[in-house]
Amino acid sequence: MTRFHSRRLSIQTFEERRLLAAVDIPDDLSAAPSAIVSAPVNIDTAVGVRAAEIRLSYDTSVLDIDPDAITLGSVWGTGSDAQITANVDDAAGTIVIFVASSSELTGISGSLVELPFEVASNAVIDSTTVLDLTLVTLNEGQISVDPSPIAGTDSTDGLLTITGDATGSDSISGFVYADANGDNVVGTGEAIPGVTITLVNTTTGAEQQTTTGEDGSYQFTQLAAGTYRIVQTQPSAYLDGGDNELTVSLTDGSALEDQDFRELGLLPQYIYNRLLTTRVLPVGSSEWNDTITQINADAASDASTLASQATSTSQTSAATTTSADDNSSAAGNTATGEPIAAAEIAAAFAPPAAGEPLSPAELLATSPNETDTPPTTAVTPSPVTTADDDREDTDAVDTVFSNNLF
């Protein structure tokens, strides 16, 4: 009698047939004292990864890091909804990072996270320091990591060599500005101070940072010949006017100028009432620049707050909307991110007819972010005044507020 043997089909989960993933930090990093070096935590293939826990330790006498500067790596892409939470213990020299995404990654290699360390100014030239990768967990342990990182020396650890700062006589300079009149030139009142500019040597990976001055200018000096990336951190209070990264090449003895970053103008929620008053005029005065600096600081604070809220599941979208609304002083019914026409601004702050009392709303019309609110009886909105001695200031304001920018 012939016997037949039946075979029952079984289903194997994706994680069960998943190949091992290798995760490590490069061991050929280098940077000079006081420089910033980006240390990636790399993965050979990220197929199926949707969450990661990463732990490492470092020498606090040589390196320092800001937890807010730790960013998602290249494998997550630009359109990912992945969220990152980083905790740094400065005393112990430990970092704990959690990354989570709603969808799994495809087969791609690259970095899970990027760690921008700042090298101590007194770091010893030609010395080395270890970035000890102590734990990596993928998808709560469903994806194995081989070799598995451990505390202490192993093949997953990174190594940073402190090198001499390669200097030269070259320089790079430029401006960050809001192009109110559309002429692609930095004009009066258009400078944006306090913007972070990062310079990266594409050969060594060494970084240095500066911020724009009161006139919107920045400069890097004593540079060696080579190729560099100039990266602007987009100022939160402004509409993005174009690329935030430039790539340039320097030859010996060159001074590269006019490496500018152009923005389109203030977002509606950051058009403070005081910009429309004679108290900060003329445009480009120290009082005007102080107000613009305060706007930039408020916007950066708002952006940091919103980023923190995005990583907390306890925060709601309504709270985020409230945070943005608290800083609005002249947006009216205009959608967030849409510039306001100069005519609309002038109409919104036009004074009442002679003898007509001010409403409570008009009396409290100053931006809630302003810490030095002037007496309401002493301020006259300059865009609508008819006094001869204010005409010159009014024309200057109209110029800056033209083209729906300020």
ChimeraX attribute file (.defattr): number of C-alpha atoms within 10 A of each C-alpha:
attribute: neighborCount
match mode: 1-to-1
recipient: residues
	/A:1	3
	/A:2	4
	/A:3	5
	/A:4	6
	/A:5	6
	/A:6	6
	/A:7	6
	/A:8	5
	/A:9	6
	/A:10	6
	/A:11	5
	/A:12	8
	/A:13	8
	/A:14	11
	/A:15	14
	/A:16	10
	/A:17	9
	/A:18	13
	/A:19	14
	/A:20	13
	/A:21	18
	/A:22	18
	/A:23	27
	/A:24	24
	/A:25	21
	/A:26	17
	/A:27	16
	/A:28	9
	/A:29	20
	/A:30	22
	/A:31	24
	/A:32	24
	/A:33	20
	/A:34	19
	/A:35	21
	/A:36	26
	/A:37	24
	/A:38	18
	/A:39	23
	/A:40	22
	/A:41	22
	/A:42	22
	/A:43	20
	/A:44	15
	/A:45	20
	/A:46	24
	/A:47	17
	/A:48	19
	/A:49	23
	/A:50	19
	/A:51	23
	/A:52	20
	/A:53	20
	/A:54	20
	/A:55	20
	/A:56	21
	/A:57	20
	/A:58	21
	/A:59	16
	/A:60	16
	/A:61	12
	/A:62	19
	/A:63	22
	/A:64	18
	/A:65	20
	/A:66	14
	/A:67	17
	/A:68	14
	/A:69	12
	/A:70	20
	/A:71	18
	/A:72	21
	/A:73	18
	/A:74	16
	/A:75	22
	/A:76	24
	/A:77	11
	/A:78	10
	/A:79	6
	/A:80	13
	/A:81	12
	/A:82	17
	/A:83	18
	/A:84	22
	/A:85	18
	/A:86	18
	/A:87	15
	/A:88	18
	/A:89	13
	/A:90	15
	/A:91	8
	/A:92	11
	/A:93	16
	/A:94	19
	/A:95	20
	/A:96	16
	/A:97	18
	/A:98	16
	/A:99	22
	/A:100	19
	/A:101	16
	/A:102	11
	/A:103	13
	/A:104	15
	/A:105	18
	/A:106	14
	/A:107	12
	/A:108	15
	/A:109	14
	/A:110	17
	/A:111	22
	/A:112	24
	/A:113	25
	/A:114	18
	/A:115	20
	/A:116	21
	/A:117	22
	/A:118	21
	/A:119	22
	/A:120	18
	/A:121	12
	/A:122	10
	/A:123	18
	/A:124	15
	/A:125	14
	/A:126	12
	/A:127	10
	/A:128	15
	/A:129	18
	/A:130	17
	/A:131	22
	/A:132	25
	/A:133	28
	/A:134	20
	/A:135	17
	/A:136	23
	/A:137	19
	/A:138	20
	/A:139	17
	/A:140	12
	/A:141	13
	/A:142	14
	/A:143	23
	/A:144	19
	/A:145	18
	/A:146	14
	/A:147	14
	/A:148	18
	/A:149	24
	/A:150	17
	/A:151	13
	/A:152	12
	/A:153	14
	/A:154	15
	/A:155	16
	/A:156	24
	/A:157	23
	/A:158	23
	/A:159	18
	/A:160	20
	/A:161	18
	/A:162	22
	/A:163	18
	/A:164	13
	/A:165	15
	/A:166	13
	/A:167	11
	/A:168	14
	/A:169	14
	/A:170	19
	/A:171	18
	/A:172	22
	/A:173	16
	/A:174	17
	/A:175	23
	/A:176	29
	/A:177	28
	/A:178	28
	/A:179	25
	/A:180	25
	/A:181	18
	/A:182	14
	/A:183	8
	/A:184	14
	/A:185	16
	/A:186	22
	/A:187	17
	/A:188	15
	/A:189	24
	/A:190	26
	/A:191	24
	/A:192	27
	/A:193	25
	/A:194	22
	/A:195	25
	/A:196	16
	/A:197	22
	/A:198	18
	/A:199	23
	/A:200	20
	/A:201	19
	/A:202	13
	/A:203	9
	/A:204	17
	/A:205	18
	/A:206	23
	/A:207	23
	/A:208	16
	/A:209	17
	/A:210	14
	/A:211	18
	/A:212	20
	/A:213	17
	/A:214	17
	/A:215	20
	/A:216	23
	/A:217	22
	/A:218	23
	/A:219	19
	/A:220	18
	/A:221	13
	/A:222	13
	/A:223	22
	/A:224	19
	/A:225	19
	/A:226	15
	/A:227	15
	/A:228	22
	/A:229	17
	/A:230	21
	/A:231	18
	/A:232	20
	/A:233	12
	/A:234	20
	/A:235	21
	/A:236	21
	/A:237	23
	/A:238	24
	/A:239	20
	/A:240	19
	/A:241	15
	/A:242	11
	/A:243	12
	/A:244	16
	/A:245	14
	/A:246	14
	/A:247	14
	/A:248	12
	/A:249	13
	/A:250	17
	/A:251	14
	/A:252	12
	/A:253	14
	/A:254	16
	/A:255	15
	/A:256	17
	/A:257	12
	/A:258	11
	/A:259	18
	/A:260	21
	/A:261	25
	/A:262	24
	/A:263	25
	/A:264	22
	/A:265	26
	/A:266	28
	/A:267	23
	/A:268	25
	/A:269	25
	/A:270	25
	/A:271	25
	/A:272	25
	/A:273	19
	/A:274	21
	/A:275	20
	/A:276	23
	/A:277	21
	/A:278	21
	/A:279	16
	/A:280	18
	/A:281	22
	/A:282	20
	/A:283	22
	/A:284	20
	/A:285	13
	/A:286	13
	/A:287	15
	/A:288	19
	/A:289	22
	/A:290	15
	/A:291	17
	/A:292	26
	/A:293	18
	/A:294	18
	/A:295	23
	/A:296	22
	/A:297	18
	/A:298	18
	/A:299	21
	/A:300	17
	/A:301	13
	/A:302	19
	/A:303	17
	/A:304	14
	/A:305	13
	/A:306	18
	/A:307	15
	/A:308	14
	/A:309	16
	/A:310	16
	/A:311	15
	/A:312	11
	/A:313	7
	/A:314	7
	/A:315	13
	/A:316	11
	/A:317	11
	/A:318	8
	/A:319	12
	/A:320	16
	/A:321	11
	/A:322	10
	/A:323	15
	/A:324	16
	/A:325	14
	/A:326	13
	/A:327	22
	/A:328	21
	/A:329	19
	/A:330	21
	/A:331	23
	/A:332	14
	/A:333	6
	/A:334	12
	/A:335	12
	/A:336	14
	/A:337	15
	/A:338	15
	/A:339	22
	/A:340	24
	/A:341	14
	/A:342	20
	/A:343	13
	/A:344	14
	/A:345	20
	/A:346	17
	/A:347	11
	/A:348	13
	/A:349	19
	/A:350	15
	/A:351	15
	/A:352	11
	/A:353	8
	/A:354	6
	/A:355	6
	/A:356	8
	/A:357	10
	/A:358	13
	/A:359	10
	/A:360	8
	/A:361	8
	/A:362	14
	/A:363	12
	/A:364	12
	/A:365	17
	/A:366	20
	/A:367	19
	/A:368	15
	/A:369	16
	/A:370	17
	/A:371	9
	/A:372	8
	/A:373	14
	/A:374	13
	/A:375	8
	/A:376	13
	/A:377	7
	/A:378	9
	/A:379	13
	/A:380	16
	/A:381	18
	/A:382	25
	/A:383	25
	/A:384	16
	/A:385	15
	/A:386	10
	/A:387	10
	/A:388	9
	/A:389	9
	/A:390	16
	/A:391	15
	/A:392	13
	/A:393	18
	/A:394	24
	/A:395	15
	/A:396	17
	/A:397	23
	/A:398	18
	/A:399	16
	/A:400	23
	/A:401	25
	/A:402	17
	/A:403	18
	/A:404	19
	/A:405	25
	/A:406	28
